[in-house]
Amino acid sequence: MKLFIRSLTRKALTRYTRQDPRNWREWQDQAEDFMNRFRFNTKITTKRFALVNLQKKPSESFREYARRWRSDTARTQPSLDDNELNKHFIRAQEGIYCENMMGQKFPEMVKMGDFLEEGIKSGKIQSMAMLHAAIKAILSGSIGSGKQKKEEVMAIVPYYRSRPPR
């Protein structure tokens, strides 16, 4: 039983330490109680198509997002091989991230994502979300005069002719 306690972390440890030991007459009672409480964890599996829809939250860094994405892939059944893992991670990315990660392995993709995120934050790289917002504002007429709109759109549209926005 002492080894069992050492194997617990986070919620399982908190729950265990808050229990009254008199509720368990035997080791089997304790084991059944624990399994009944945490059995749901063994039944959760992530579907492969859900991995593609797992997006980065605005409040998290790219590295945190990659860790969260990778931990979710650990629950897929059957497990993903390296090629599938890379393919699904690239599909989950948007715009500039997706374009720059093609043909790389997962650790390199995380490094590239960090690099791109830093470039976007510093203003050296424009994010696709910012470009979409700018195009929408220009086309709706909320920015600039008519002549200025046409010039700005002409500067942005050729990029999208070869690669449509998502």
N, C-alpha and C positions, 0 to 999 in steps of 0.2 A: 504494500500500500504506500510506503514511503516513496518508492520509485514512481508510482503512478502520479503522485502530487507534483513531482519534479518535471513530469512530461507535459504538464498543463501550462497554457499561456493565455493571456488576454481574458476573453469572456468566460472561457471554461474554468480558468483559475479563480476568477472573481466569483463565479457561481459556486464552485466547490468550497471556497473559504467561507461563504455565507450560509452554508447548510448546517443544520444541526446533526451531528454525528449519531444522535440517538434515533434518528429516523431509519438508520440502516442497522439491522441486527447482524447481518452477515455481509461478507464481501460481495456475494452475488446480488444482494439488494442494492448495494451502491452501484455496481456495474450496470444493472438494469435501469436504474434511475438516470444514470449518466447517459446511457445509450438512448433512452427515450427522449431525453432533452436535446441531444445533439445529432440524432439520426438524420434529420433533414439535410445536414451538410453532405452526407454521402449520396443523396439522391439528386443534388443539383448538378446538372451538366450543361455546359454552354453549347449552344448550337453553332455550327460553323458560320452560318449566314449572319448570326448576331455579332460575330467578331468584326465584320465589315462595318456594321452600324455603330460600333463603339467609338465615340468621338472624344476628342480632347476637350476637357472642361476649361473655360476661360481662366479659372482660378489656379490651374495646375500647370507646372512646367512640362515641357515635352518629355523629359526623362521620367517624371512621375506618371505621366500618361502611358508611356511605354511599359513601365513596371506594372501598372494596373491592367493594361491590355495583355501583357504576358502572363500575369497570374490568372486572368480569365481563360486564356488558352490552355492552361494546365488542367482545367475542368472539362475540356472537350473529350468526348468519347466517340470513336477511338481517337487516340491522341494524334496530334499533327506531327508530320515529319518536318525537317528544316525547310524544305522547298515550299510546302503548304503554308507553314508559318510565315515565311517571307512574303508569299503571294497575298495572303489575307491581310497582312499588316500594310502592304503597299495599297491594297484596295481600300483600306480604311482611311487613308490619307486624302487630303484635298490639295488641289492646285500645285503650288510650288513644292510642297513636301513630296507629293506623289511623283512629280517629274524628276526630282533629284535623287530618289531612292531606288529607281529601277536597277535591277541587276546586282544589288548589294545584299549582304547577309544581315541578319537582325542587329548585331552589335554595331555594325557600320551605319545602319539606318538610324539608330538612336543617336550616334555621334552627329550624323548629318542633320537630324531633326533639331538637336541642340544648337548646331551652327546656324541653321536657318532661322530658328526662333530668336537667337541673339541678333542676327542681321535685321530681322523685322523690327525688333524692339529698338535697335539703334537707328532705324530709318534707312539703312543702306539697301535693304530689300523690301519691296512692297508686298504685303500679303494679298492673297487672292480675294479675301473678304473686303479689304480696303478698295481694291480695284473694282469689284462688283458694285460696291456702294457708290463709288465715284461715277461709274458708267450709268447707274440707275439715276443718280442725281442730275447728271448731264442730260440724259435722254428725257427726263421728266420736265426739264426746263427750269429747274430751281437754281441752276448755277449759270451765270454769265448771260450774254446776249446771244442772239441767233448765230451770228458769224463766229463768235468765240466757241459756241457749242460744236459747230461743225468741225472746226479745227481740232478741238480736244478729242472728239469722238474719232476723227480720222487717225489720230495718233494712237488710239487704244484698240480700235476695231481690228486692224490687220492681225494682231496677236490672236484674236478669237476666231478669225476665219479658219485658221489651221487647227485650232484647239478650242472647241466650244465650251462655255462655262458650264459648271455642273449645278 
